[in-house]
Amino acid sequence: MPETFATASITLDSLSKHFGATRAVDTVSLRVPAGSLVCLLGPSGCGKTTTLRMIGGFEDPTAGRILIGDEEVTTLPPYVRPTAMVFQSYALFPHMSVYDNIAYGLRARRMPRPEIKARVEDALAIMELHGQQRKSPPQLSGGQQQRVALARALVTRPKVLLFDEPLSNLDAQLRVRMRGEIRAVQRRLGITSVYVTHDQEEAFSIADQVAVMNKGHLVQLGTPRELYRQPADRFVAEFVGLSNIVPAELLDSNDAGAVVRVYGQTIRSRRPPRRPGPDTSLVLRPEAMRLEPAGASGVPGHVQTLAFVGPLVRYVVAVQDGTLLTVDQHNPDPDEFFVEGTAVSVQLPAEVPALLS
């Protein structure tokens, strides 16, 4: 198999899909650069899988256009498009061997037998499946079946690779290993990829860019860092990671940033609110705050709960107005835990990346 694939960009131009009165996808425009991996991320029912299926030709758009490179493919059937899909259910033929499963698409294209053999062997090597080719899918582990599904997609040498929640059937540790393998293969081959998931950790760990969807709309497109540090709206702020969203009094705003007052403290923002006004809010990430004993400067409060989450302790603190703030303390000394009911002072950051409005 070649070191890199012929690849192409993907352009969605005002793409919509209606099921009766339901607008599953509503005027989505998106460009996926050639050779990149973009994740469609969002809650169940947000339209991400429908968008993916329209790219692959498994759903017909109600409106809009789909281009792969410079070619419009909006009305082309799946088998004509330069795409391949890796399905959530693997969709392997249980009565066929691994070899025959991988070769199936090539045989359907009536390729010469020597070329089929060469391509299948290349795919087996890429996915580290040598020695498994005579087995049937039920004889394989979940991770091996996923590798077969990916090999079957790659063997046709598509310009675009589509992933429909491919790791949802695997256990947590295997998911982490497989997503690393998928990303490594995608980078090595340079194949344009669109990956659907509802798992933000999965999306952030493999994507060049993440497209957050909600109720059929594309809400924000950006790098994982941009989405986390500069969410476009309250939905993104709450959906991506843990967040504390508190009302803020806007004191000053200009192109260089803004200044707000929260709980009597002044905090700077590196970016002004999109629409300055009385509804400005501040996103306080749990790791941006810290706890000190009561009496220190900060926001007075009481620890309501604490939980050990691997290398950190996660506190929920009730502050003066009754708001509950989540605060993470990393690598804590066991002698410095604040037990439930303890009076504490919440130290707020002096600066935050962005404000909501």
C-alpha positions as CSV (number, residue, x, y, z in Angstrom):
1,M,0.0,0.0,0.0
2,P,1.4,3.5,-0.8
3,E,3.0,5.5,1.9
4,T,0.4,8.2,1.4
5,F,-3.0,8.2,-0.3
6,A,-4.4,10.4,-2.9
7,T,-6.5,12.6,-0.7
8,A,-8.9,15.6,-1.1
9,S,-10.7,18.2,0.9
10,I,-14.4,18.0,1.9
11,T,-16.8,20.9,1.6
12,L,-20.3,21.0,3.0
13,D,-22.2,24.0,1.6
14,S,-25.4,24.8,3.5
15,L,-26.2,21.1,4.0
16,S,-29.6,20.2,5.4
17,K,-31.5,17.1,6.1
18,H,-35.2,17.1,7.1
19,F,-37.2,14.0,8.3
20,G,-40.7,15.3,8.0
21,A,-40.9,18.3,10.3
22,T,-37.7,17.4,12.1
23,R,-34.6,19.3,10.9
24,A,-31.9,16.7,11.7
25,V,-29.2,18.9,10.0
26,D,-29.9,22.5,9.5
27,T,-27.8,24.6,7.0
28,V,-24.4,23.2,8.0
29,S,-21.3,24.6,6.2
30,L,-17.9,23.1,6.9
31,R,-14.6,22.6,5.1
32,V,-12.3,19.7,6.0
33,P,-8.8,20.4,4.7
34,A,-7.1,17.6,2.7
35,G,-5.1,15.2,4.9
36,S,-6.7,16.4,8.2
37,L,-9.0,14.6,10.7
38,V,-12.1,16.5,11.8
39,C,-14.3,15.1,14.6
40,L,-18.1,15.8,14.6
41,L,-18.9,16.0,18.3
42,G,-22.2,16.5,20.1
43,P,-24.9,14.9,22.2
44,S,-27.2,12.2,20.8
45,G,-29.6,13.5,18.2
46,C,-27.5,16.6,17.3
47,G,-27.2,15.6,13.6
48,K,-23.5,14.4,13.5
49,T,-24.2,10.9,12.3
50,T,-26.7,12.1,9.7
51,T,-24.1,14.6,8.4
52,L,-21.6,11.8,8.1
53,R,-24.0,9.6,6.3
54,M,-24.7,12.3,3.8
55,I,-21.0,12.7,3.1
56,G,-20.8,8.9,2.5
57,G,-23.9,8.9,0.3
58,F,-26.1,6.9,2.6
59,E,-28.6,9.7,3.2
60,D,-29.8,12.2,0.5
61,P,-29.6,15.9,1.5
62,T,-32.8,17.9,1.6
63,A,-30.7,20.9,0.5
64,G,-27.1,22.0,0.1
65,R,-24.1,20.6,-1.7
66,I,-21.2,18.2,-0.9
67,L,-17.9,18.5,-2.6
68,I,-14.9,16.2,-2.4
69,G,-12.0,18.1,-3.8
70,D,-13.4,20.1,-6.7
71,E,-16.0,17.4,-7.6
72,E,-19.6,17.7,-6.4
73,V,-20.8,14.3,-5.1
74,T,-24.2,15.4,-3.7
75,T,-26.3,13.0,-5.8
76,L,-23.7,10.2,-6.3
77,P,-24.4,6.8,-4.8
78,P,-21.9,5.5,-2.1
79,Y,-20.1,3.1,-4.4
80,V,-19.2,5.8,-6.8
81,R,-17.8,8.3,-4.2
82,P,-14.1,8.2,-3.3
83,T,-15.1,7.4,0.3
84,A,-15.0,4.5,2.7
85,M,-17.0,4.1,5.9
86,V,-15.9,2.4,9.2
87,F,-19.2,1.5,10.9
88,Q,-20.0,1.4,14.6
89,S,-21.0,-2.3,14.3
90,Y,-18.0,-3.3,12.2
91,A,-20.4,-4.8,9.6
92,L,-18.1,-7.7,9.0
93,F,-19.4,-10.9,7.3
94,P,-19.2,-13.6,10.0
95,H,-19.2,-16.5,7.5
96,M,-16.2,-15.1,5.7
97,S,-12.5,-15.2,6.6
98,V,-10.6,-12.0,7.5
99,Y,-8.9,-12.1,4.1
100,D,-12.3,-12.4,2.3
101,N,-13.8,-9.6,4.4
102,I,-11.0,-7.3,3.4
103,A,-11.0,-8.3,-0.2
104,Y,-14.8,-8.0,-0.6
105,G,-14.9,-4.5,-1.9
106,L,-12.1,-5.1,-4.4
107,R,-13.8,-8.2,-5.8
108,A,-17.0,-6.2,-6.2
109,R,-15.0,-3.8,-8.3
110,R,-13.8,-6.8,-10.4
111,M,-10.1,-6.1,-9.8
112,P,-7.5,-8.6,-11.0
113,R,-6.7,-11.3,-8.5
114,P,-3.0,-10.5,-8.2
115,E,-3.8,-6.8,-7.4
116,I,-6.4,-7.9,-4.8
117,K,-3.9,-10.2,-3.2
118,A,-1.2,-7.4,-3.0
119,R,-3.6,-4.8,-1.6
120,V,-5.1,-7.2,1.0
121,E,-1.6,-8.2,2.2
122,D,-0.6,-4.5,2.4
123,A,-3.8,-3.8,4.5
124,L,-3.0,-6.7,6.7
125,A,0.5,-5.4,7.3
126,I,-0.7,-1.8,8.1
127,M,-3.3,-3.1,10.6
128,E,-0.9,-5.8,12.1
129,L,-3.2,-8.6,11.2
130,H,-0.8,-11.1,9.7
131,G,-1.6,-14.6,10.9
132,Q,-5.3,-13.7,11.3
133,Q,-6.3,-13.8,7.7
134,R,-7.8,-17.3,7.8
135,K,-9.9,-16.7,10.9
136,S,-13.5,-15.7,10.9
137,P,-14.6,-12.5,12.7
138,P,-16.2,-14.4,15.6
139,Q,-12.8,-15.8,16.4
140,L,-11.3,-12.4,16.9
141,S,-11.3,-10.0,19.8
142,G,-13.1,-6.7,19.5
143,G,-9.9,-4.8,18.8
144,Q,-9.0,-7.2,16.0
145,Q,-12.4,-7.0,14.5
146,Q,-12.1,-3.2,14.5
147,R,-8.7,-3.5,12.7
148,V,-10.3,-5.7,10.1
149,A,-13.1,-3.1,9.5
150,L,-10.4,-0.4,9.1
151,A,-8.3,-2.6,6.8
152,R,-11.4,-3.3,4.6
153,A,-12.0,0.5,4.3
154,L,-8.3,1.3,3.5
155,V,-7.9,-1.4,0.9
156,T,-10.0,0.5,-1.6
157,R,-7.6,3.5,-1.2
158,P,-10.3,6.1,-0.7
159,K,-9.7,9.8,-0.7
160,V,-11.9,10.2,2.3
161,L,-12.3,7.9,5.3
162,L,-15.5,8.2,7.5
163,F,-15.8,6.8,11.0
164,D,-19.2,6.3,12.7
165,E,-18.4,6.0,16.4
166,P,-16.1,3.1,15.6
167,L,-14.9,2.4,19.2
168,S,-18.2,2.5,21.0
169,N,-18.3,-1.3,21.4
170,L,-14.9,-1.6,23.0
171,D,-13.9,-1.4,26.7
172,A,-12.3,1.7,28.0
173,Q,-8.6,0.6,27.9
174,L,-9.0,-0.8,24.4
175,R,-10.7,2.3,23.2
176,V,-7.7,4.4,24.2
177,R,-5.3,2.1,22.4
178,M,-7.4,1.8,19.3
179,R,-7.9,5.6,18.9
180,G,-4.2,6.0,19.1
181,E,-3.8,3.4,16.3
182,I,-6.4,5.0,14.2
183,R,-4.8,8.4,14.5
184,A,-1.3,7.0,13.7
185,V,-2.6,5.3,10.5
186,Q,-4.4,8.4,9.4
187,R,-1.3,10.5,9.9
188,R,0.9,8.1,8.2
189,L,-1.3,7.7,5.1
190,G,-2.3,11.4,5.1
191,I,-6.0,10.5,4.4
192,T,-8.7,13.0,4.9
193,S,-11.0,11.7,7.7
194,V,-14.3,12.7,9.4
195,Y,-14.8,11.0,12.7
196,V,-18.2,11.0,14.6
197,T,-18.2,10.6,18.4
198,H,-20.1,11.8,21.5
199,D,-16.9,11.3,23.6
200,Q,-15.1,14.6,23.9
201,E,-11.9,13.0,25.3
202,E,-11.8,10.8,22.2
203,A,-12.4,13.7,19.9
204,F,-9.8,15.9,21.6
205,S,-7.2,13.2,21.6
206,I,-7.2,12.5,17.8
207,A,-8.7,15.5,16.0
208,D,-6.9,18.4,14.2
209,Q,-10.2,20.2,14.5
210,V,-13.5,19.5,16.3
211,A,-16.9,20.6,15.0
212,V,-19.4,20.8,17.9
213,M,-23.0,20.3,16.8
214,N,-26.2,20.9,18.7
215,K,-29.8,20.5,17.4
216,G,-28.7,20.1,13.8
217,H,-26.5,23.2,13.8
218,L,-22.7,23.5,13.7
219,V,-22.1,25.6,16.8
220,Q,-18.3,26.0,16.7
221,L,-15.4,24.7,14.8
222,G,-11.9,24.9,16.2
223,T,-8.9,23.1,17.7
224,P,-9.5,21.3,21.0
225,R,-7.6,24.0,22.7
226,E,-9.7,26.7,21.2
227,L,-13.0,25.0,22.1
228,Y,-11.9,24.5,25.7
229,R,-10.4,27.9,26.3
230,Q,-12.6,30.1,24.1
231,P,-16.1,28.5,23.8
232,A,-18.4,30.3,21.4
233,D,-21.5,30.0,23.7
234,R,-22.9,28.5,26.9
235,F,-23.7,25.2,25.2
236,V,-20.1,24.7,24.1
237,A,-18.7,25.8,27.5
238,E,-21.0,23.3,29.3
239,F,-20.6,20.5,26.9
240,V,-16.8,20.6,26.5
241,G,-15.1,19.7,29.8
242,L,-16.3,20.8,33.3
243,S,-17.2,24.4,33.8
244,N,-18.5,26.8,36.3
245,I,-20.5,29.6,34.6
246,V,-21.1,32.6,36.8
247,P,-22.7,36.0,36.1
248,A,-20.2,38.8,35.8
249,E,-20.4,42.6,35.9
250,L,-18.7,44.1,32.8
251,L,-16.5,47.0,33.9
252,D,-14.6,47.7,30.7
253,S,-14.3,46.2,27.2
254,N,-12.2,46.9,24.1
255,D,-10.4,45.1,21.3
256,A,-7.6,44.0,23.7
257,G,-10.0,42.3,26.2
258,A,-12.3,43.1,29.0
259,V,-12.5,43.6,32.8
260,V,-15.3,42.1,34.9
261,R,-16.2,41.9,38.6
262,V,-17.1,38.5,40.0
263,Y,-17.8,38.0,43.7
264,G,-16.3,41.4,44.4
265,Q,-13.0,40.5,42.6
266,T,-11.7,42.0,39.4
267,I,-10.8,39.6,36.6
268,R,-9.4,40.3,33.2
269,S,-10.4,38.5,30.0
270,R,-8.1,38.2,27.0
271,R,-11.1,38.4,24.7
272,P,-14.1,40.7,25.0
273,P,-17.6,39.3,25.0
274,R,-19.1,38.9,21.6
275,R,-22.1,41.0,22.6
276,P,-21.2,43.3,25.5
277,G,-24.1,43.8,27.8
278,P,-25.7,43.0,31.2
279,D,-25.8,39.2,30.5
280,T,-22.1,38.7,30.4
281,S,-20.9,35.5,32.1
282,L,-17.5,34.1,33.1
283,V,-16.4,30.5,32.5
284,L,-14.3,29.3,35.4
285,R,-12.7,25.9,34.7
286,P,-12.2,23.8,37.8
287,E,-8.4,23.6,37.4
288,A,-8.2,27.5,37.2
289,M,-9.2,27.9,40.8
290,R,-7.7,26.6,44.1
291,L,-8.8,26.3,47.7
292,E,-7.2,27.9,50.7
293,P,-8.2,27.7,54.4
294,A,-11.0,30.1,55.5
295,G,-9.9,33.6,56.2
296,A,-7.6,33.9,53.1
297,S,-8.5,36.5,50.5
298,G,-11.0,35.0,48.0
299,V,-14.6,33.8,47.9
300,P,-15.8,32.3,51.2
301,G,-17.5,28.9,51.0
302,H,-18.0,25.5,52.5
303,V,-16.9,22.1,51.0
304,Q,-20.1,20.2,50.2
305,T,-18.5,17.1,48.6
306,L,-15.1,15.8,47.6
307,A,-14.2,12.9,45.3
308,F,-10.9,11.2,44.4
309,V,-10.5,11.2,40.6
310,G,-7.2,9.7,39.8
311,P,-4.4,12.3,40.3
312,L,-6.8,15.0,41.6
313,V,-9.4,15.7,44.2
314,R,-12.6,17.3,42.9
315,Y,-14.4,19.5,45.3
316,V,-17.9,21.0,45.1
317,V,-17.9,24.2,47.2
318,A,-21.0,26.2,48.1
319,V,-20.1,29.9,48.0
320,Q,-21.8,33.0,49.5
321,D,-24.7,33.3,47.1
322,G,-25.5,29.6,47.2
323,T,-23.8,28.8,43.9
324,L,-21.9,25.5,43.7
325,L,-18.4,25.7,42.3
326,T,-16.4,22.7,41.2
327,V,-12.7,23.1,42.0
328,D,-9.9,20.6,41.1
329,Q,-6.8,20.2,43.2
330,H,-4.1,18.2,41.4
331,N,-1.6,15.9,43.2
332,P,-2.9,16.9,46.6
333,D,-1.0,16.0,49.8
334,P,-3.4,13.7,51.8
335,D,-2.7,15.9,54.9
336,E,-4.1,18.9,53.1
337,F,-7.5,17.6,52.1
338,F,-10.5,19.8,52.9
339,V,-13.1,17.5,54.3
340,E,-16.8,17.9,53.8
341,G,-18.2,20.9,55.8
342,T,-14.9,22.7,56.0
343,A,-14.9,26.5,55.6
344,V,-12.6,27.4,52.7
345,S,-11.7,30.4,50.5
346,V,-11.9,29.9,46.7
347,Q,-9.1,31.6,44.9
348,L,-10.2,32.9,41.5
349,P,-7.8,33.4,38.6
350,A,-6.6,36.9,37.8
351,E,-7.2,36.3,34.1
352,V,-9.4,34.1,31.9
353,P,-9.2,33.4,28.1
354,A,-12.7,34.6,27.2
355,L,-16.1,35.7,28.4
356,L,-19.6,34.5,27.4
357,S,-22.4,36.9,26.4
